[in-house]
Amino acid sequence: MNLWARRMGQLLLAALFLMGCEDENSLLGFRNPNKKFNVDYLDIPLTSGVLLIDSTRTDNLASGINRLLAGKYQDPDLGEVRATFFTQLRPGIIDTIPPESIYDSIIVEFQLDNYAYGAQGITDETISVHEITEDSISYTLPAIPYYYTSSLGYGQSMGQGTISVNYDSLKKQASLVRPDTAFSFRFKLNEETDFSTRLFDLLKNNPDNALKDPKKFRYAIKGLAVVAENPSNSILGFTGSAQSRTRLTLHYHTASDTLTRVFYMDIGSFSNITTDRIGELAGVQKYELIEPASELRYLQNGSPVITRIDLANFYTAMESIPNTLINAAEFVIESTDNPSYLGPPPNIYLRTIKEDNQFYNQKKVIDRDFMAGYWVMRDEDYYLSRSDITTGGQSVPVTLNYSDGMYVGNATLFMQDLYSKRNTDTKLQYLALYSVNIGKTVNRAVFNSDQIKLRIYYTIPSSQ
């Protein structure tokens, strides 16, 4: 047999093998009328309610992005949102300066991190700096957590600065992996304040070793409060990382030199965020589940609002289809209703929650035992539904991503796990739509209750 004949024979055998492996076709090319399985999908509407929560950290020691917020904007559905941040100082160098040094001035600089919410176009924005008077920010590890409701007393303004903010430019920079421009407020504090006098004395004389002892330093200089003055319907994000330009610089001189000493903004910082509730959420108590008459559902970051979804319809629907195999599962919010200048949270997690509207907490033995064996992962002290994928060998949570006016997130393994436990005493009934970076942004979303669905792709044995 020549080479051409052998190759033709091999191709013919390969073709017959492939046709034989195609379960739904006969060797003559006709579809097999007796399929072994039926494949279909089902959209399951999920009932839901809205509630306000308080367990949201805004400090930069918590997981998430390093951001502080200041400003105010009016939300047409949720009310006026205000943010003020509190930050501690950290000496860059702990050596004292020459005793003959003479004070010149203090310059503060606060760098924006390109997050802006609520405004459009170009506006002039002003911030003022105040000294914290009530208590020093916690510095110990593990640090005392600070939440969006946390606040500290502060004194009169020690100085303020104004810049022209181009919100379109900020949004453009925020979309870049490596922004090519950094915007910041930079201004001088008022001359000869009590704050500047005490800080300069620490540098020169180091009383009670306060400059070199972190605990004593933080009690002597309790930190700064940064307040937006008459903001133009906007909330801005500021970065406090050591790599940024956010810092306080004390200028002084001697007979021979003009010198500076830099103090950085410590990571032990946090934002206070409040909302004057209006409309359907006015007067609602925290952890009180409501079903608004408008049938709208809400998500709000900052002073947070979440939506709780009930999985009862999922269990009922799947029980009506015997011998089901779940091939894929997606959570879908089919459309949102947001003004163009109020962008929704880009990503949403699914956090497990109980009937009393408290999150399952790994510090509680009863909660830890209940969640044992579920396809979940921890988010600080709480549990998130776990994704099908990993990143760098690490588990990642199920994430509903926003695109083209809707949210979609794959949760196949998580829903297969729930389905397998449907007849147990630990059947999980509720999940919370919980925004990513919920304490570091003020994004919000509004959508109709009938838009929340669970899409199940499933297989069942054919009856034929």
N, C-alpha and C positions, 0 to 999 in steps of 0.2 A: 504494500500500500504506500502510495507516494505521500509526501508531506501535505499537499493540498487536501487529500482525502482524509488523512488523520485529523487535520484541523476542523474540517467540516463535521466529522463525526463527534469531536469534542463539543463543538458548539451545539449540535443537536441534543446531545445528552444533557448539557447544561440547561437548555431551554425546557426539556422535559422535566428536569428536576425542579426548576423554578415553578412550572405550572403545577406540579404535584404538591408543592408547598403552599400554594394559594388555596386556602380552605374554602373560599366562597365561589370558586370557578371550577368547572369540570375541565377535562383535558380538551374538550371541543370548544372551550371558550365561553360556555353559558354559565350564568350565575347559579350557584347551588341554591335551590329553593328551600332547602332545609337548614337554615343557619342555626348554629349551636348557641349563639348569643345575640341579644338585642342591645344595641347601644343607643342611648338617648341622653337628653339633659333636661333639667327642671329648674326653673326660677322659683325660689321659695321666699315669699315676702316675710320679713322679720318685724315683729312688733317691737316698739321701743318707747323710751321716755327720756326726759332731760333732767339732769341734776347738777347742782353746784358742789364743788369739792374744795377741801382746804389742804390736802397733803401734797402740795406742789412746791418744791424747792426752787429758789431763785439764786442761791449763792453759787459762786464759782468753784466751790469744793465739790459740788455735786457733779454727776456725770453730765455730759453734753458740752455744748459750746461755751467758751469763755466770753460772756457778754453781760453788760449792764445796760439798763434802760432808763431813759428820761424823756418826758414830754407829756402831751395830752392830745387826745382826739375824740371826736364825737361819733359813736357808732349809731347808725339810724335804728338798729333793732335792739341793741344791748345796752346802750347808755354811754355816758362819758367815761373814758378810760384814762387814768393818770398813772405816771410812773416817776419815781425818784430813786436814785441809788446812793448807797452808802459804801465807802471804801476806806480801807486802812492803808497807812503809809509804811514803807519798809526802807530803811537806809541802804543805799547802794554800797557805802563804805562806813565802817563803824569807828574809824579813827577820828579823834578830835581835831579841831582846827586851831591855829595859833591864838593864844589869848589876846593878842593885840588886834585881832580881826575886827573889822567894822562892817556892820550889816548894810546892804544896799537895797535889795528887793527880793520878792518871791514871784516867780513866774510859774503858772500852772498850765498844763496842756492836756487835753482830753481828745484822744483820737477816735474818730468814728470807725465802726467796722462795716459800714456800708449797708447796714440794716435800717430801713425806714418804713414806716407804716402810717397810712392815713392821709398823706398829703400828696399833692401833685405840683409840677412846675417848679418855680423858684421862689423861696421865701427866706426872710431873715429870721434866724432863730437865736435865742439868748439863753444862756445858762448862768447860774450863780453858784458860788461855793460857800458852804457854811461849815463851821466846826461842830462835830458831834459833841454833845454835852452830857447826854444821859448815861451812857455806858460805853466802854470800849468794845469793839467787835471781837468776838471770841477768836483766839489764835491757837488754842490747844488742839492736839490730835488724839482721838478723833474729835473734830471740831463740832461745836453746837450747830445744828442745821438752822438755816434761815429760810423762811417761806415767804410767799408773796404777801402775806399779812404782816410780816415782821417789819418793825420800824424802830427808829431811835430818835430821841430829841436832839435838836440842833439849834444853834444860836443865829444871830443876825448875819446877813450876807457879808462876806469878806472881800467880795469882788465879783465881777461878772464880765462875760465876753459875748460878742455877737458875730456870727458869720452868715453869709448868704449860702443857703443850701439848695443845690440843684438836685431835686429828687430823681429826675431822669438819669442824671450822671451817677448818683448813688446806686440805682438799680442796675445800671450798666456795669459798674465796677463789681457789684455783688455777684453778677453772673460769670465773672472771669475766675479762672482757677488761681491766677496770680494777678491781682489788681495792680494796675500801673500808677494809681493815684491814691494818696491817703489824705483825707480831709480831717481837720481837727480845729477845736477851739483852743486859742492860746491867748492868755491875758495875765495882767499883773494883779496881785492882790493889793488891797488897800494898804497904804503906808502905815507902818508901826502898829499893827494890830497886836492884841495880846497873844494870839496864836503865833505870829512871826517872832515876837520877843521870846516866847518860851522855846520855840524850836531852835532859834539861834543860840540861846543859852545852853541847850543840850549839846550843840556842836562845840561850843567853846569850853564849857566847864564840866560837862558830863556829870551833873549832880546825881548822887546816889547810884552811879553807874548805869543810869537810865538809857544812855545811848547804846550801850553794848549788851544790855539785858533785854531780850525781846519782850518779856512780860512787862517789865517796868516801862519800857518805851511806849507800849501800847496803852498803858494806863496814863502816862503823861501826855501823850498825843493820841486822843481817842479816835481820830479819823475825820473824814470829810463827808458831808452830804452834798450831792449835786442835784440842783433843782432847775427845772425848765421854767423860765419866766415868760408868761404870755405866749405859749407856743402856738404856732399857726396850724392847729389841727394835725399834729404829727407826733409820733414817738420815734426816737432815734436810738440806735444801738451803739454802745461804746465798748472798746476793747481795753482790758486791763492787763494784758499779757506783758511779760518782761521784754518781749521783742518789739513792742509797739512804742509810739511816742507819748503814750499816756504817762505823765510823771509830774513831779513838783521839783523845781530847781531853785535853790536858794543862792543868791548872788551876794558876794562879800568881797572885801579887799583888805590888803595890808599896805604897809608903806611902799612895798615894792611890786605887788602883784594884784591883779584882778582875778578872782577865783569863783568857782561854783561848786556846789554839792547837790547831788541828785538824790531824790527820794522817789521810789517807784510805788505804784498802786498794788497792794498785796492781793493775792488771790482770795483772801478772806474778805470778800465783798459780796453784796447782794442788792437786789432791787425790791422795792415796795411797789406793788401794783394794786390799784383799787378801781372799781367800776361802780358808778351810780346807776343801779339797775332801772330800766324802764320797760314798758310793755309787759309781755307775758311773764317775764322773770322778775318783775318788781315785787319785793316782799317775800320771795321764795327763800326758805331756809336751807342751809347746807345739808346735803344728803337727803333732801326731800324729793322723791321722784314725782315728776309731773308729766302729764300728757297735754301740751298746749292745745287750746281749742282750734287754733289755726292749722293744726296738724303739721306745723313746722318743727324741725329738729335743729339743734344748735351745737356748734363746737366753738369754744373761745379759749385762747391761750392767755397766759398772764394771770388774771384772776379767773380761774378756769370754770368753764362749763363743758360737760361731757354728755354724750348720748349713750344710754345703756340699751343694749339689744337683748331680746329674749330668744332663746334657741328652741322654744317649744314647738314652733311650726316645722323646724328641721326634723325633730324626732318623730312628729306625727306623720309628716310626708314620707319619711323613709320607712316607717312601719307599714305604710300602705303599699309598699313595693317589696314583695318577699324576695329573699335570696339576692339582695342587692350588693354589688361591688362598686364602691366609689372610685372612679378613675381620676377625677380631678374636682377641686372645689375652689370657688372664688367668692370673696365678699365684694359686693358691688354697690356703690351709691351712684345711681345713674345720672343725676344732674344736681348741680348746686345753684343757689341764687345769691350771687354776691356782686355788689357794685365793682366796676373795673379797678377802682383805686383801693379796694379792700381785698387783697388776695387771700385765698383760703390757705390753711396749713398744707404744705406740700406733701406731707406724709402722716399717716395715722397708724398707730399700733392697736392691737387688741389685748387689753389687760383684763384678767379674770376678776370677776366681782360677784359678791354674794347678794342674796335677796334683800338684806338690810342695807344694801348700797355701800358696804365697806369692801375694800379690796382684800383679796386673799393675801395674807401677810406671812412671810416665811419665819418671822420671829415668834409666831403663835403656833404652838404644837398642833392644835386641832386643824389649823389651816394647812400646815406643812404636811400633815398626814393625809388630808383630803386631796392635795395636789400631787402627792407621790405617784409616780408612774405616768402622769399625763405628759403629753408632748408640749412642754412649756419650758421657759427659761426665766431667770430672774432679772428684774429691772429694779436695782437697789433692793428694797425689801419685798417687792411685789412680783407677780408672775405675768409674763407675756406669752401669748401663743407663739409657738416656735415654728420657724419657716422650714420648708423642705430643703433649703440650701445652707451652705456654710460659706464663710469668707475667711480665708487663711486658716482653715481648720477650726474656726470658731463658729458656734451657732449664732444665727441672727433671727430676729423676730419676724413674724408675718407683718408685712408692711403694705398698707393700702396707699398707692401712689396716685397723686392728682395729675390728670392730663386731659385736655380738651373738655373741661367742664364736668368730669366725673372721676370717681375713685375706683380703683380695682386692685385687689390683692389676692395672691394665690395662697391657699391654706389647705392643701390636699392632705398632707400627713396629719395635721392637727385635726381636721374634720373626720378622717378615718379613725383616729384615736377616739374621738368623742362618740362616733357611731359604735365602736366596739364596746364602749362602756355604758351604752344607753340603758341597759337593764341592771346596772349596779347601784349600790347605795351612794356612790360618789359621782352620779351623773351631773355634769357641769351644765348649769341652766342659763347663765348670763355672761355677757362680755361687755366691756366698755370700749367705745371708740375714744382713744386717748392719743392726742397729738404728740408727735415728736417735737422735742424742745419746747414743751408746754410752758415751762417757766422762764424761757429766754426769748420768747416772742409774744406778740399780741394778736397774731393772725386769728381770723374767725371764719366760720362757714355756716351757711344756712341752707337747708334742703328739706324737701317734703318727706314725711314719714313713709310714704309708699315707694320712695326711691331706694330704700335700704333692702337689699336682696342677697340671698345666698344662692349662687348658681352651682348646681351639682351635675357633673357628667358621670353617668353610671352605666353599669352593665348588668343585665339579668339573663339567666338561662332561657333559651327559647322554649316555648311550650310544645313546639312541634318535634 
